[in-house]
Amino acid sequence: MPISSYVIALGSNRRGRHGSPRAQVRAALALLGRVQAVSRLRETAPLGPSRRRFANAVALIRSEEAPDALLRRLKAIEREFGRRRGQRWGARVIDLDIVLWSGGCWRTPALTVPHLSYRERRFVLAPLAEIAPDWRDPVSGRKTHALLHAVDRPRPRA
């Protein structure tokens, strides 16, 4: 497979063997390989039932792996960090998600690219706008900075 670019979202809200959630994200970044750009680390409120704040970042990487092969590698890194299947949106040592791929769209039972929820998640869009503001969503055709603006726009009250 030719070399592709991927946007990977990284998050942690639980201490692990590498230390604090911020240290967990930094350690996972070191294992990704061929990192082209990394956003700054941000602390964000959790989604769902978890009460712990997350350390989040986004990385742009290059890889010869197909999306499904990269997903297998990311899941292996999560297991190595001690991540276990559990409550959706619960506390986790590390979470690694493929958000975008330079090849456009990819869909299998195990993986959908672009990530289904990234367009509504400021904690992904803000760091992504830092490192790839002009990356176009392959579904809507909108650039990252436009998607971020749409998330930040005040909504009328019902």
Backbone as a printed PyTorch tensor [residue, N CA C, xyz], in Angstrom:
tensor([[[  0.8560,  -1.1840,   0.0000],
         [  0.0000,   0.0000,   0.0000],
         [  0.8980,   1.2420,   0.0000]],

        [[  0.5020,   2.2860,  -0.7480],
         [  1.2960,   3.5260,  -0.7380],
         [  1.2340,   4.1960,   0.6360]],

        [[  2.1290,   5.1410,   0.8410],
         [  2.1510,   5.8610,   2.1150],
         [  0.9300,   6.7640,   2.1970]],

        [[  0.2410,   6.6730,   3.3300],
         [ -0.9470,   7.4790,   3.5810],
         [ -0.7250,   8.3430,   4.8090]],

        [[ -1.5290,   9.3840,   4.9140],
         [ -1.5640,  10.2040,   6.1280],
         [ -2.8060,   9.8380,   6.9170]],

        [[ -2.6740,   9.8590,   8.2190],
         [ -3.7870,   9.5760,   9.1290],
         [ -3.8230,  10.6280,  10.2160]],

        [[ -5.0190,  10.9500,  10.6650],
         [ -5.2080,  11.7690,  11.8530],
         [ -5.6250,  10.8070,  12.9590]],

        [[ -4.8530,  10.8080,  14.0410],
         [ -5.1140,   9.9410,  15.1850],
         [ -5.4620,  10.8180,  16.3890]],

        [[ -6.6020,  10.5380,  17.0240],
         [ -6.9750,  11.2180,  18.2600],
         [ -6.4680,  10.3720,  19.4270]],

        [[ -5.8480,  11.0250,  20.4010],
         [ -5.3180,  10.3470,  21.5770],
         [ -5.9710,  10.9420,  22.8170]],

        [[ -6.3400,  10.0850,  23.7560],
         [ -6.9370,  10.5730,  24.9920],
         [ -6.6590,   9.6360,  26.1480]],

        [[ -6.5910,  10.2130,  27.3460],
         [ -6.4140,   9.4350,  28.5640],
         [ -7.0230,  10.2060,  29.7210]],

        [[ -7.6610,   9.4710,  30.6380],
         [ -8.1130,  10.1310,  31.8640],
         [ -7.8870,   9.2360,  33.0880]],

        [[ -6.8980,   8.3460,  32.9580],
         [ -6.5460,   7.4800,  34.0700],
         [ -5.0420,   7.2810,  34.1080]],

        [[ -4.4830,   7.2960,  35.2990],
         [ -3.0560,   7.0290,  35.4440],
         [ -2.7650,   5.6080,  34.9880]],

        [[ -1.5670,   5.4230,  34.4880],
         [ -1.1120,   4.1000,  34.0900],
         [  0.3590,   3.9710,  34.3930]],

        [[  0.9850,   2.9740,  33.8240],
         [  2.3960,   2.7350,  34.1480],
         [  3.3080,   3.8650,  33.6760]],

        [[  2.8280,   4.7060,  32.7720],
         [  3.6240,   5.8400,  32.3110],
         [  3.3720,   7.0960,  33.1370]],

        [[  2.4380,   7.0110,  34.0910],
         [  2.1640,   8.1470,  34.9640],
         [  0.8010,   8.7650,  34.7130]],

        [[  0.7670,  10.0890,  34.7520],
         [ -0.4780,  10.8530,  34.6150],
         [ -1.1030,  10.6520,  33.2340]],

        [[ -2.3720,  11.0300,  33.0660],
         [ -2.9820,  10.9560,  31.7310],
         [ -2.1620,  11.6860,  30.6630]],

        [[ -1.5990,  12.8440,  30.9950],
         [ -0.7670,  13.5640,  30.0220],
         [  0.4590,  12.7290,  29.6380]],

        [[  1.0660,  12.0760,  30.6200],
         [  2.2230,  11.2180,  30.3520],
         [  1.8140,  10.0000,  29.5190]],

        [[  0.6230,   9.4820,  29.7490],
         [  0.1210,   8.3500,  28.9590],
         [  0.0210,   8.7450,  27.4810]],

        [[ -0.5290,   9.9290,  27.2170],
         [ -0.6720,  10.4010,  25.8340],
         [  0.7030,  10.5810,  25.1980]],

        [[  1.6340,  11.1730,  25.9310],
         [  2.9960,  11.3610,  25.3930],
         [  3.6600,  10.0230,  25.0740]],

        [[  3.4880,   9.0420,  25.9460],
         [  4.0890,   7.7190,  25.7310],
         [  3.4620,   7.0350,  24.5150]],

        [[  2.1610,   7.1670,  24.3510],
         [  1.4890,   6.5710,  23.1890],
         [  1.9630,   7.2430,  21.9000]],

        [[  2.1410,   8.5480,  21.9380],
         [  2.6580,   9.2690,  20.7680],
         [  4.0020,   8.7110,  20.3210]],

        [[  4.8390,   8.3980,  21.2810],
         [  6.1670,   7.8750,  20.9610],
         [  6.0880,   6.5310,  20.2420]],

        [[  5.0190,   5.7790,  20.4600],
         [  4.8700,   4.4670,  19.8290],
         [  4.1920,   4.5180,  18.4590]],

        [[  3.5710,   5.6380,  18.1220],
         [  2.8530,   5.7130,  16.8460],
         [  3.7950,   5.5940,  15.6530]],

        [[  4.9390,   6.2490,  15.7170],
         [  5.8800,   6.2280,  14.6060],
         [  5.4640,   7.1550,  13.4830]],

        [[  6.4530,   7.7070,  12.8050],
         [  6.2750,   8.5850,  11.6460],
         [  5.2850,   9.7210,  11.9110]],

        [[  5.4150,  10.3110,  13.0770],
         [  4.5530,  11.4330,  13.4500],
         [  5.0330,  12.6670,  12.7060]],

        [[  4.1290,  13.2970,  11.9840],
         [  4.4420,  14.4960,  11.2050],
         [  4.1250,  15.7830,  11.9690]],

        [[  3.0760,  15.7360,  12.7950],
         [  2.6730,  16.9120,  13.5690],
         [  1.8540,  16.4390,  14.7590]],

        [[  1.9290,  17.2100,  15.8440],
         [  1.1600,  16.9100,  17.0530],
         [  0.5990,  18.2140,  17.5880]],

        [[ -0.6710,  18.1770,  17.9700],
         [ -1.2750,  19.3460,  18.6040],
         [ -0.7470,  19.4670,  20.0280]],

        [[ -1.0320,  20.5690,  20.6480],
         [ -0.7010,  20.6740,  22.0730],
         [ -1.6880,  19.8030,  22.8500]],

        [[ -1.2970,  19.3750,  24.0260],
         [ -2.1780,  18.5910,  24.9010],
         [ -3.2050,  19.5200,  25.5320]],

        [[ -4.4330,  19.0420,  25.6060],
         [ -5.5170,  19.8130,  26.2110],
         [ -6.1950,  18.9720,  27.2780]],

        [[ -6.6770,  19.6320,  28.3020],
         [ -7.5280,  18.9490,  29.2790],
         [ -8.9640,  19.2790,  28.9280]],

        [[ -9.7880,  18.2380,  28.8440],
         [-11.1770,  18.4270,  28.4320],
         [-12.1160,  17.6600,  29.3490]],

        [[-13.3450,  18.1240,  29.3930],
         [-14.3780,  17.4560,  30.1840],
         [-14.7140,  16.1110,  29.5480]],

        [[-15.0740,  15.1250,  30.3660],
         [-15.4160,  13.8160,  29.8200],
         [-16.8000,  13.8060,  29.1810]],

        [[-16.9930,  12.8650,  28.2540],
         [-18.3280,  12.5610,  27.7410],
         [-18.8730,  11.4050,  28.5720]],

        [[-20.1730,  11.3260,  28.7240],
         [-20.7500,  10.1720,  29.3900],
         [-20.4980,  10.1490,  30.8830]],

        [[-20.4410,   8.9330,  31.4710],
         [-20.4510,   8.7790,  32.9250],
         [-19.1390,   9.0630,  33.6380]],

        [[-18.0200,   9.0840,  32.9430],
         [-16.7410,   9.2960,  33.6150],
         [-16.6940,  10.6970,  34.2130]],

        [[-16.0590,  10.8090,  35.3820],
         [-15.9420,  12.1180,  36.0380],
         [-14.5690,  12.7440,  35.8510]],

        [[-13.6120,  11.9460,  35.4470],
         [-12.2380,  12.4280,  35.3200],
         [-12.0380,  13.1880,  34.0130]],

        [[-11.3180,  14.2940,  34.1090],
         [-10.9940,  15.0690,  32.9100],
         [-10.0100,  14.2940,  32.0470]],

        [[-10.0720,  14.5350,  30.7490],
         [ -9.2080,  13.8680,  29.7860],
         [ -8.0390,  14.7430,  29.3890]],

        [[ -6.9240,  14.1170,  29.1020],
         [ -5.8140,  14.7520,  28.3760],
         [ -6.0110,  14.3050,  26.9320]],

        [[ -6.1520,  15.2550,  26.0180],
         [ -6.4000,  14.9480,  24.6050],
         [ -5.3780,  15.6210,  23.7160]],

        [[ -5.0800,  14.9580,  22.6060],
         [ -4.2330,  15.5230,  21.5590],
         [ -4.6050,  14.8510,  20.2460]],

        [[ -4.1310,  15.4260,  19.1610],
         [ -4.3130,  14.8540,  17.8330],
         [ -2.9450,  14.8240,  17.1610]],

        [[ -2.6810,  13.7070,  16.4670],
         [ -1.4050,  13.5700,  15.7490],
         [ -1.6740,  13.2700,  14.2840]],

        [[ -0.8250,  13.7950,  13.4500],
         [ -0.8340,  13.4890,  12.0220],
         [  0.3420,  12.5470,  11.7950]],

        [[  0.0480,  11.3340,  11.3080],
         [  1.1130,  10.3620,  11.0690],
         [  1.0940,   9.9040,   9.6150]],

        [[  2.2000,   9.3040,   9.1960],
         [  2.3040,   8.7020,   7.8600],
         [  2.4880,   7.2070,   8.0680]],

        [[  1.8800,   6.4110,   7.2080],
         [  1.9860,   4.9650,   7.3590],
         [  1.7150,   4.2730,   6.0310]],

        [[  2.3530,   3.1330,   5.8460],
         [  2.0770,   2.2890,   4.6880],
         [  0.9590,   1.2950,   4.9930]],

        [[  0.4680,   1.3060,   6.2280],
         [ -0.5860,   0.3820,   6.6360],
         [ -1.9360,   0.8220,   6.0740]],

        [[ -2.7610,  -0.1560,   5.7220],
         [ -4.1590,   0.1120,   5.3910],
         [ -4.8700,   0.4610,   6.7010]],

        [[ -6.0030,   1.1450,   6.6250],
         [ -6.6910,   1.5260,   7.8580],
         [ -6.9560,   0.3640,   8.8250]],

        [[ -7.3650,  -0.8020,   8.3160],
         [ -7.6460,  -1.9170,   9.2230],
         [ -6.3740,  -2.4340,   9.8970]],

        [[ -5.2480,  -2.4170,   9.2020],
         [ -3.9750,  -2.8350,   9.7990],
         [ -3.5290,  -1.8230,  10.8550]],

        [[ -3.6880,  -0.5320,  10.5690],
         [ -3.3400,   0.4900,  11.5470],
         [ -4.2210,   0.3500,  12.7850]],

        [[ -5.5080,   0.0790,  12.6050],
         [ -6.4070,  -0.1090,  13.7440],
         [ -5.9120,  -1.2550,  14.6260]],

        [[ -5.5100,  -2.3600,  14.0290],
         [ -4.9960,  -3.4890,  14.8160],
         [ -3.7790,  -3.0630,  15.6360]],

        [[ -2.8980,  -2.2760,  15.0360],
         [ -1.7090,  -1.8050,  15.7580],
         [ -2.0850,  -0.8660,  16.9040]],

        [[ -3.0490,   0.0300,  16.6520],
         [ -3.4890,   0.9450,  17.7090],
         [ -4.1220,   0.1850,  18.8590]],

        [[ -4.9300,  -0.8280,  18.5570],
         [ -5.5580,  -1.6430,  19.6060],
         [ -4.4990,  -2.3990,  20.4080]],

        [[ -3.4280,  -2.8480,  19.7460],
         [ -2.3380,  -3.5270,  20.4490],
         [ -1.6370,  -2.5540,  21.4070]],

        [[ -1.4430,  -1.3110,  20.9850],
         [ -0.8520,  -0.2970,  21.8690],
         [ -1.7690,  -0.0680,  23.0640]],

        [[ -3.0780,   0.0530,  22.8310],
         [ -4.0230,   0.2350,  23.9400],
         [ -3.9200,  -0.9280,  24.9370]],

        [[ -3.8560,  -2.1590,  24.4380],
         [ -3.7410,  -3.3240,  25.3360],
         [ -2.4270,  -3.2800,  26.1080]],

        [[ -1.3500,  -2.8910,  25.4270],
         [ -0.0400,  -2.7890,  26.0690],
         [ -0.0680,  -1.7770,  27.2210]],

        [[ -0.8700,  -0.7360,  27.0820],
         [ -0.9980,   0.2850,  28.1210],
         [ -1.9450,  -0.1480,  29.2340]],

        [[ -2.6030,  -1.2900,  29.0590],
         [ -3.5120,  -1.7940,  30.0840],
         [ -4.9670,  -1.5000,  29.8340]],

        [[ -5.2990,  -1.0380,  28.6570],
         [ -6.7070,  -0.7630,  28.3540],
         [ -7.4720,  -2.0790,  28.2470]],

        [[ -8.6300,  -2.1140,  28.8670],
         [ -9.5120,  -3.2700,  28.8120],
         [-10.8640,  -2.8250,  28.2930]],

        [[-11.5260,  -3.7120,  27.6240],
         [-12.8850,  -3.4130,  27.1690],
         [-13.7130,  -3.1410,  28.4060]],

        [[-14.5800,  -2.1850,  28.3380],
         [-15.3790,  -1.8690,  29.5210],
         [-16.4970,  -0.9230,  29.1650]],

        [[-16.8480,  -0.1210,  30.1210],
         [-17.9530,   0.8080,  29.9700],
         [-17.6570,   1.8170,  28.8730]],

        [[-18.6350,   1.9970,  27.9900],
         [-18.4850,   2.9950,  26.9420],
         [-18.3380,   4.3710,  27.5810]],

        [[-17.3360,   5.1140,  27.1170],
         [-17.0440,   6.4580,  27.5990],
         [-16.5870,   6.4760,  29.0580]],

        [[-16.1500,   5.3480,  29.5840],
         [-15.6490,   5.2910,  30.9510],
         [-14.2080,   5.7570,  31.0190]],

        [[-13.6360,   5.6950,  32.2220],
         [-12.2350,   6.0690,  32.4110],
         [-11.3510,   5.0970,  31.6320]],

        [[-10.2760,   5.6130,  31.0510],
         [ -9.3710,   4.7520,  30.2880],
         [ -7.9480,   5.2510,  30.3640]],

        [[ -7.0340,   4.2900,  30.3420],
         [ -5.6130,   4.6130,  30.3780],
         [ -5.2070,   5.2870,  29.0750]],

        [[ -5.6610,   4.7470,  27.9490],
         [ -5.3590,   5.3600,  26.6490],
         [ -6.4670,   5.0030,  25.6690]],

        [[ -6.7740,   5.9470,  24.8050],
         [ -7.7450,   5.7430,  23.7380],
         [ -7.1000,   6.2920,  22.4690]],

        [[ -7.0090,   5.4530,  21.4440],
         [ -6.4080,   5.8430,  20.1730],
         [ -7.4250,   5.5980,  19.0730]],

        [[ -7.8360,   6.6430,  18.3780],
         [ -8.8480,   6.5270,  17.3280],
         [ -8.3260,   7.0740,  16.0100]],

        [[ -8.6030,   6.3400,  14.9380],
         [ -8.3380,   6.8540,  13.5950],
         [ -9.4960,   7.7900,  13.2670]],

        [[ -9.1870,   9.0500,  13.0560],
         [-10.2220,  10.0490,  12.7760],
         [-10.3650,  10.2590,  11.2720]],

        [[ -9.2530,  10.4530,  10.5800],
         [ -9.2620,  10.7190,   9.1420],
         [ -8.1330,   9.9530,   8.4700]],

        [[ -8.2860,   9.7250,   7.1860],
         [ -7.3100,   9.0170,   6.3690],
         [ -7.2130,   9.7460,   5.0340]],

        [[ -5.9980,   9.9160,   4.5170],
         [ -5.8230,  10.6320,   3.2510],
         [ -6.4730,   9.9020,   2.0770]],

        [[ -6.8010,   8.6410,   2.2510],
         [ -7.4890,   7.8820,   1.2110],
         [ -8.9840,   8.1310,   1.1610]],

        [[ -9.5100,   8.9330,   2.0910],
         [-10.9370,   9.2630,   2.0860],
         [-11.7200,   8.4520,   3.0910]],

        [[-12.6550,   7.6470,   2.5980],
         [-13.5590,   6.8870,   3.4650],
         [-13.1580,   5.4140,   3.4870]],

        [[-13.4290,   4.7760,   4.6110],
         [-13.1660,   3.3510,   4.8060],
         [-14.2520,   2.8240,   5.7280]],

        [[-14.8240,   1.7010,   5.3710],
         [-15.8830,   1.1550,   6.2330],
         [-15.8130,  -0.3590,   6.2580]],

        [[-15.6570,  -0.8930,   7.4640],
         [-15.7550,  -2.3260,   7.7260],
         [-16.5650,  -2.4540,   9.0100]],

        [[-16.9330,  -3.6630,   9.3990],
         [-17.6500,  -3.7950,  10.6800],
         [-16.8500,  -3.2660,  11.8770]],

        [[-15.5220,  -3.3000,  11.7910],
         [-14.6850,  -2.8790,  12.9180],
         [-14.2570,  -1.4180,  12.8720]],

        [[-14.3510,  -0.7720,  11.7090],
         [-13.7870,   0.5690,  11.5670],
         [-14.5390,   1.3890,  10.5300]],

        [[-14.8390,   2.6230,  10.9090],
         [-15.4030,   3.5940,   9.9740],
         [-14.5270,   4.8370,   9.9960]],

        [[-14.0350,   5.2150,   8.8210],
         [-13.2380,   6.4290,   8.6620],
         [-13.9060,   7.2530,   7.5670]],

        [[-14.1960,   8.5390,   7.8040],
         [-13.8480,   9.2850,   9.0000],
         [-14.6410,   8.8040,  10.2190]],

        [[-14.0560,   9.0610,  11.3910],
         [-14.7030,   8.7050,  12.6520],
         [-16.1000,   9.3150,  12.6590]],

        [[-17.0710,   8.5310,  13.0430],
         [-18.4680,   8.9620,  12.9360],
         [-18.7990,  10.2220,  13.7320]],

        [[-18.1600,  10.4450,  14.8640],
         [-18.5410,  11.5560,  15.7460],
         [-17.5870,  12.7380,  15.7350]],

        [[-16.5210,  12.6720,  14.9580],
         [-15.5060,  13.7130,  15.1050],
         [-16.0260,  15.0990,  14.7540]],

        [[-16.9970,  15.2090,  13.8740],
         [-17.5060,  16.5210,  13.4510],
         [-18.2270,  17.2660,  14.5690]],

        [[-18.6200,  16.5540,  15.6250],
         [-19.3250,  17.1850,  16.7550],
         [-18.4350,  17.3140,  17.9860]],

        [[-17.1940,  16.9290,  17.8980],
         [-16.3420,  16.8710,  19.0850],
         [-15.2500,  17.9390,  19.0510]],

        [[-15.4710,  18.9610,  19.8530],
         [-14.5070,  20.0540,  19.9280],
         [-13.1370,  19.5480,  20.3700]],

        [[-13.1150,  18.5400,  21.2650],
         [-11.8380,  18.0320,  21.7670],
         [-11.0250,  17.3170,  20.6880]],

        [[-11.6350,  17.0290,  19.5390],
         [-10.9090,  16.5160,  18.3780],
         [-10.6710,  17.6460,  17.3740]],

        [[-11.6980,  18.4310,  17.0950],
         [-11.5900,  19.4690,  16.0720],
         [-10.6230,  20.5980,  16.4290]],

        [[-10.6130,  21.0380,  17.6850],
         [ -9.7130,  22.1420,  18.0600],
         [ -8.2420,  21.7530,  17.8850]],

        [[ -7.8150,  20.5890,  18.4000],
         [ -6.4170,  20.2260,  18.1510],
         [ -6.1430,  19.9160,  16.6770]],

        [[ -7.1270,  19.3680,  15.9780],
         [ -6.9510,  19.0940,  14.5530],
         [ -6.7780,  20.3980,  13.7740]],

        [[ -7.5340,  21.4230,  14.1460],
         [ -7.4150,  22.7190,  13.4680],
         [ -6.0360,  23.3330,  13.6800]],

        [[ -5.3840,  22.9820,  14.7810],
         [ -4.0240,  23.4460,  15.0510],
         [ -3.0260,  22.8900,  14.0420]],

        [[ -3.1730,  21.6140,  13.6950],
         [ -2.1560,  20.9550,  12.8680],
         [ -2.5840,  20.7110,  11.4260]],

        [[ -3.8910,  20.7350,  11.1460],
         [ -4.3620,  20.4880,   9.7690],
         [ -5.6650,  21.2450,   9.5150]],

        [[ -5.6260,  22.5900,   9.5690],
         [ -6.8570,  23.3750,   9.4350],
         [ -7.5210,  23.2460,   8.0700]],

        [[ -6.7530,  22.8840,   7.0650],
         [ -7.3130,  22.8060,   5.7100],
         [ -7.6650,  21.3870,   5.2710]],

        [[ -7.5090,  20.4020,   6.1660],
         [ -7.8790,  19.0270,   5.8060],
         [ -9.3870,  18.9990,   5.5630]],

        [[ -9.8010,  18.4530,   4.4450],
         [-11.2270,  18.3930,   4.1010],
         [-11.8490,  17.0810,   4.5500]],

        [[-12.9970,  17.2000,   5.1830],
         [-13.7840,  16.0270,   5.5430],
         [-14.2320,  15.3570,   4.2410]],

        [[-13.9580,  14.0600,   4.0490],
         [-14.2990,  13.4170,   2.7770],
         [-15.8010,  13.2400,   2.5560]],

        [[-16.5880,  13.3980,   3.5970],
         [-18.0420,  13.2510,   3.4610],
         [-18.6910,  14.5790,   3.1100]],

        [[-18.3990,  15.6220,   3.9030],
         [-19.0530,  16.9170,   3.6980],
         [-18.2620,  17.8460,   2.7770]],

        [[-16.9550,  17.5980,   2.6440],
         [-16.1080,  18.4860,   1.8590],
         [-15.6690,  19.7260,   2.6200]],

        [[-16.1000,  19.8670,   3.8720],
         [-15.7630,  21.0450,   4.6690],
         [-14.3850,  20.9040,   5.2950]],

        [[-13.6850,  22.0330,   5.3880],
         [-12.3680,  22.0480,   6.0110],
         [-12.5090,  21.9780,   7.5320]],

        [[-11.4290,  21.5190,   8.1720],
         [-11.4080,  21.3750,   9.6250],
         [-11.8120,  22.6580,  10.3320]],

        [[-11.2320,  23.7800,   9.9180],
         [-11.5460,  25.0350,  10.6270],
         [-13.0190,  25.4010,  10.4880]],

        [[-13.6560,  25.0470,   9.3830],
         [-15.0940,  25.3040,   9.2200],
         [-15.9120,  24.3900,  10.1230]],

        [[-15.4950,  23.1370,  10.2490],
         [-16.1900,  22.2110,  11.1540],
         [-16.0780,  22.6840,  12.6000]],

        [[-14.8990,  23.1780,  12.9810],
         [-14.7120,  23.6950,  14.3360],
         [-15.5970,  24.9160,  14.5650]],

        [[-15.6490,  25.7990,  13.5930],
         [-16.4960,  26.9850,  13.7100],
         [-17.9610,  26.5760,  13.9050]],

        [[-18.4110,  25.5520,  13.1840],
         [-19.8010,  25.0900,  13.3070],
         [-20.0750,  24.5310,  14.7000]],

        [[-19.0960,  23.8360,  15.3030],
         [-19.2650,  23.2990,  16.6560],
         [-19.3080,  24.4300,  17.6730]],

        [[-18.5220,  25.4770,  17.4510],
         [-18.4480,  26.5960,  18.3880],
         [-19.6020,  27.5870,  18.2470]],

        [[-20.3000,  27.5540,  17.1190],
         [-21.3710,  28.5190,  16.8840],
         [-22.5000,  28.3330,  17.9170]],

        [[-22.9460,  29.4170,  18.5340],
         [-24.0490,  29.2910,  19.4920],
         [-25.3090,  28.7580,  18.8090]],

        [[-26.0090,  27.9120,  19.4970],
         [-27.2470,  27.3310,  18.9850],
         [-28.4490,  28.1020,  19.5650]],

        [[-29.4910,  28.2970,  18.7580],
         [-30.6860,  28.9460,  19.3050],
         [-31.3290,  28.0290,  20.3530]],

        [[-31.8760,  28.6410,  21.3650],
         [-32.5560,  27.8600,  22.4180],
         [-33.9260,  27.4560,  21.9290]],

        [[-34.2920,  26.2320,  22.2510],
         [-35.6050,  25.7140,  21.8190],
         [-36.7030,  26.1220,  22.7540]]])
